[in-house]
Amino acid sequence: MCLSIPSKVVAIHPDEQAVTVETMGVKRKVSSHLMSEPLAMDDYVLIHIGFVMNKIDKVDAEQSLALYREIVDKMEH
């Protein structure tokens, strides 16, 4: 089973068909080759093995991220 954490697009690299995303404070460049629709700054996406798989709604993404932060906080205490 794969658990994908919502990631926010923070930079677009059209010449490479890639974007840089931020996931809970960690930034990395991932491929957007599989996306049929264009991505924009501040879009939320789900990633699998280094590829953007789809865009997700901002409200849903923020709710998911809040739950992940809650889980991490409980694991640290």
C-alpha positions, 0 to 999 in steps of 0.5 A: 500500500502506498500512502501519498502525502499532499505536496504543494507546487513551489516551482515549475520547470517547464523545460524539464517537465518537472516541478519542485514540491514541498511536503511537510517542509521537505522540497524535491523535484519531481516529474510532471510527465504523466500530467495531462493538465498544466500545473500552477504554483500553489497547486496541491498534488499527489506523488508516486515514485517521483511522478505527479499522479494528480492534482487535489483540492486545496481544502482536502490537501490542507485537511490531510496535512493537518491530520499528518501533523497531528499523527507526527506530533503524537508519535514524538510525544 
